[in-house]
Amino acid sequence: MTPNAASAPSGPSRRSFLASTAVATAAVAGGMPLLAACGASDSGSGGGSSSGKDAKKLLPSYVANNVVTPDIPSKNGSSIGFTSKLDLATLKTSVPKKLGKGGKVTVMAPFWGSPPKQDNPYYNAMNDMIGVDVEWQNQDGNTYDQKLGAVLASSDVPDVVVIPNWNMGGKIPTAIISKFADLGPYLSGDKVKDYPNLAAIPTDAWRRCIFGGKLRGLPMPSSYVTNIVPLYRKDIFDKEGYEVPRSADEFLSLAKEITNAKAKRWACMDMKWTAWQMFSVLSGSEKPLGWNLVDGKLINRIETDEYLEALEWTRKLFAAGVVHPDAKLGKNAPDPGPKFAAGEFLIYAQDISQWWSRTAEQATQNPDFKIWGMDVYGHDGGDPQVWAEQPAGIFAFVNKKASASVIHDVLAVANTTAAPYGTKEYMATNYGVEGTHYTVKNGVPTKTTRGNNEVINAYVMVASPAATIAHPDFPDVAKAQVEWQQRMGSFTRKSSFFGQMITEPSRYTNLMDNFETLEDDITRGRKKISDMQQAVSDWKSKGGDKLRDWYQKLLDDNGSAS
């Protein structure tokens, strides 16, 4: 299947995150914060971890789903992959009977674009298949945190509320614990077997659904292998005889060879995210922001030599003039897609979903175009050490006031939307109604205009299957994506806090607010490495060292994941 991929100017974004997860066809981790409270506290200032010592008792039993066999099994934390053409006549059934009892369920979720009307063929077909009348209360995804805060502060909370982890700041963690139901009585242990598709969701994803010592969330799983790939123009590399670099020095040398500013060709965009990978800098895209136990002491990523070395290497790229001028604009840079297609630059670091989306958009207008992914390498040419991302990033919660019948109906919805690729339920969830929302030609499903307008940002957010990559239109890309994840997964290490939802005490919330801006100022030559060293010193004295003590107590109470 092919997701409605969206592009982003630099680094992982919320839209690219959804492009790779919400459609479940290139599910990869991304996003930002955190949550729960059943571990350490901080003298009343809040905070804690989802992985207390009793967490295992709360988790649903894992039962593999054998309805469909993937062409490429998961390995080293990768997504599963499908490369075969699609035959609608042979689709499997994973939900043999309606589990819904005909009740009504209201769902509030973020939406990017113009939401369809409630009475449309997609919603109607899904509701009929599930046996539940789902009524959507779609909200603008760009301002969702504001709406979310207002709704959770009121007494009028919908039956289901979808919350991405990047919207879990401020008072949201406390609200989740006070406003949403404990699903443990319905899903913990073998109880989940009543919902086979939910039972097939990986345990790591469920672990991030523990909030306040209770199983409260329904997850959208993702691969824990890094989702940021150094993508490059393989067609031009092959034509010019360029070799894929295998070290930081080789990359810089090749970048200088490629760049010809007079001819409007540069080697790359901002490669900071690749630098993090090459120099083995702890992941900093989600809380806990780069904490790990090293030689018996908790260290933050900003305190490491690797962090400074990665910044210095990225600065060298800018200083050498090999980075496209657009990258100097940072977050305000335009979509790099058109200039990448035009060959103005040949390498950029982006979400793995763009491997497919760039391929698809250029397939007819530029048949020679070939985008591919470089393996991540160690800065010295040796094997890399890449840090795992979190295994789930968007969650659905059920109102604590919901009746047992409503909860059962919500789980009926989730069991359908978590159906695996190759099933009738998956096609209905992700593609809608055949002939109305999509057509199939030569085994490749293609959404119609109506499909693109109606079958987006909806039912997949209630729950999704294990991370899956499937592109029957470009099976070589799907195979390459999964194999890339498998190779990188073999070098992937889980940090001490992997899989935990962390809520930091509120007084530490803004400690690292200015670091990303300082990073970009340094790499672009506006500030010096010494400025970062001073910022780290200030961070330690303003609360970083006390926050370290707080994280240490979490480790003491809950143990390490690594």
Secondary structure, 3 states (H helix, E strand, C coil): CCCCCCCCCCCCCHHHHHHHHCCCCECECCCCCCCCCCCCCCCCCCCEECCCCCHHHHCECCCCCCCCCCCECCCCCCCEEECCCCCHHHCECCCCCCCCCCCEEEEEEEECCCCCCCCCHHHHHHHHHHCCEEEEEEEEHHHHHHHHHHHHHCCCCCCEEEEEHHHCCCCHHHHHHHHECCCHHHHCEHHHHHCHHHHCCCHHHHHCCEECCEECEEEEECECCCCEEEEEEHHHHHHHCCCCCCCHHHHHHHHHHHCEHHHCEEEECCCHHHHHHHCCCCCCCCCCCCEEEECCEEEEHHHCHHHHHHHHHHHHHHHCCCECHHHHHHHHCCCCHHHHHCCCEEEEEEECHHHHHHHHHHCCCCCCCCEEECCCCCCCCCCCCEECCCCEEEEEEEECCCCHHHHHHHHHHHHHHCCCCCEHHHHHHHHCCECCCEEEECCEEEECHHHHHHCCCCHHHCCCCCCEEECCCCHHHHHHHHHHHHHHHCCEECCCCCCCCEECCHHHCCCCCCHHHHHHHHHCCCCCHHHHHHHHHHHHHHHHHHHHHHHHHHHHHHCCCC
